[in-house]
Amino acid sequence: MTQRIRVGIVGYGNLGRGVEASLALNPDLELVGVFTRRDPATLTPARPETRVFGIDALDGLEDQIDVLILCGGSKDDLPIHGPELAARFSTVDSFDTHARVPEYFEAMNAAASGERVAIISVGWDPGLFSINRLYGEAILPEGDTHTFWGRGLSQGHSDAIRRVPGVAAGVQYTIPSEDAIARVRSGERPALSTRDKHARECFIVLEEGANEDEIRETIVSMPHYFDEYNTTVNVITAEEFAREHSAMPHGGFVIRSGESSPGTAQVIEYQLTLASNPEFTASVLVAYARAAARLGARGQFGAHSVLDIAPALLSPETPEALRARLL
C-alpha cells in the first residue's frame, strides 16, 4: 500500500474545521493533528480521533509531516507566520489579498527555496477562478474577462472587519450587480469599474463603549478590502447576529466574452454555487496539499501558485487512470 500523505492543520477556525472534514474524505491523506496558538485544551475537534497540539509542538516534527495546511487570516496571520512555517515545512495556504499576492509569493519563495514547497493563494478566488481567468484569456485572446462574486459571505473580508478595534463580531457579504452580469453574458463587453460590479454589506456587533462612527469609517476606507466599493455597515445586536448570520454561503462567476474571428462571438463561463464557503475552500486546499507533497517528492522546491500546478497532481488517481477515464 502506498504511504499516506501526512498533513497538519495550523489554525482551527471555520477553515481549519473544513480541512478536518475534507481530509476524512480522502483516504490517501492522513491528519497528524491540529496545531493552534490557543490553549489546546480549549478546542474540541469535530472528529473525536483528531489530536490537538499547541503550535510549539511542531518543533521536531519536520520529518513527520509532509504538508502543513495554513488556516490563518490573510490580513495579519499569513504574512507573518506563513514564511516562518514555510522555512521548516511544505505548506499550502489560502492567502487572498489580491493586491499583495506578488510580495507574499516572494516572501514564501525565499522561505521555501531550500527543500520545501509552498503553494500560495489556494481556494476558489484566488484559486480556481484564477485558473479559469487564465484559460479564458489564453483561448480567447481578443476579449474581456469579468469576475463576479456572491451573493455570499467573504471569509477574508469578514476576518478583516472582525480585527477592527471595537468590533465584537462581524461578517461581510459581497453582492454582485445583476445588470452588470447580464450585460457581460450578452457579449456586450462593457467597461465596468470595480464599484460598478459589486457592493459590500457588513453586519457588525460593537464592543461596549466602541465608537460607531470611527469604526464605520475605518471599515469603508480599508485599503484592498472596502475602499473601492460601495460599502454599507450595519450595526446589529449579538442576538440578531447569531440568529441571522451563522451560515456561510458564497459563489460567483468568471465570464470571458470575446471573438474567435471578427463577428464570431464566444462566451466562456465558470460558476460556483457554495453552501459553505469555508468547507469548499478547505476542500481545494486539501487537493493542493496532495500536489505539494508530490512536488516535494520531485524536488520542485520553492513557492508555486495554482497557475503553476498541473491538474493531474490534484487527483489521487494515477495519470494512466485519469487519461483512460477523463480524456
Rosetta blueprint (number, residue, H / E / L):
1 M L
2 T L
3 Q L
4 R L
5 I E
6 R E
7 V E
8 G E
9 I E
10 V E
11 G L
12 Y L
13 G L
14 N H
15 L H
16 G H
17 R H
18 G H
19 V H
20 E H
21 A H
22 S H
23 L H
24 A L
25 L L
26 N L
27 P L
28 D L
29 L E
30 E E
31 L E
32 V E
33 G E
34 V E
35 F E
36 T E
37 R L
38 R L
39 D L
40 P H
41 A H
42 T H
43 L L
44 T L
45 P L
46 A L
47 R L
48 P L
49 E L
50 T L
51 R L
52 V E
53 F E
54 G E
55 I H
56 D H
57 A H
58 L H
59 D L
60 G L
61 L L
62 E L
63 D L
64 Q L
65 I L
66 D L
67 V E
68 L E
69 I E
70 L E
71 C L
72 G L
73 G L
74 S L
75 K L
76 D L
77 D L
78 L H
79 P H
80 I H
81 H H
82 G H
83 P H
84 E H
85 L H
86 A H
87 A L
88 R L
89 F L
90 S L
91 T E
92 V E
93 D E
94 S L
95 F L
96 D L
97 T L
98 H H
99 A H
100 R H
101 V H
102 P H
103 E H
104 Y H
105 F H
106 E H
107 A H
108 M H
109 N H
110 A H
111 A H
112 A H
113 S L
114 G L
115 E L
116 R L
117 V E
118 A E
119 I E
120 I E
121 S L
122 V L
123 G L
124 W E
125 D L
126 P L
127 G E
128 L H
129 F H
130 S H
131 I H
132 N H
133 R H
134 L H
135 Y H
136 G H
137 E H
138 A H
139 I H
140 L L
141 P L
142 E L
143 G E
144 D E
145 T E
146 H E
147 T E
148 F E
149 W E
150 G L
151 R L
152 G E
153 L E
154 S L
155 Q H
156 G H
157 H H
158 S H
159 D H
160 A H
161 I H
162 R H
163 R L
164 V L
165 P L
166 G L
167 V E
168 A E
169 A E
170 G E
171 V E
172 Q E
173 Y E
174 T E
175 I E
176 P E
177 S L
178 E H
179 D H
180 A H
181 I H
182 A H
183 R H
184 V H
185 R H
186 S L
187 G L
188 E L
189 R L
190 P L
191 A L
192 L L
193 S L
194 T H
195 R H
196 D H
197 K H
198 H E
199 A E
200 R E
201 E E
202 C E
203 F E
204 I E
205 V E
206 L E
207 E L
208 E L
209 G L
210 A L
211 N L
212 E H
213 D H
214 E H
215 I H
216 R H
217 E H
218 T H
219 I H
220 V H
221 S L
222 M L
223 P L
224 H L
225 Y L
226 F L
227 D L
228 E L
229 Y L
230 N E
231 T E
232 T E
233 V E
234 N E
235 V E
236 I L
237 T L
238 A H
239 E H
240 E H
241 F H
242 A H
243 R H
244 E H
245 H L
246 S L
247 A L
248 M E
249 P L
250 H E
251 G E
252 G E
253 F E
254 V E
255 I E
256 R E
257 S E
258 G E
259 E E
260 S E
261 S E
262 P L
263 G L
264 T E
265 A E
266 Q E
267 V E
268 I E
269 E E
270 Y E
271 Q E
272 L E
273 T E
274 L E
275 A L
276 S E
277 N H
278 P H
279 E H
280 F H
281 T H
282 A H
283 S H
284 V H
285 L H
286 V H
287 A H
288 Y H
289 A H
290 R H
291 A H
292 A H
293 A H
294 R H
295 L H
296 G H
297 A H
298 R L
299 G L
300 Q L
301 F L
302 G E
303 A E
304 H E
305 S E
306 V H
307 L H
308 D H
309 I L
310 A L
311 P H
312 A H
313 L H
314 L H
315 S L
316 P L
317 E L
318 T L
319 P H
320 E H
321 A H
322 L H
323 R H
324 A H
325 R H
326 L H
327 L L
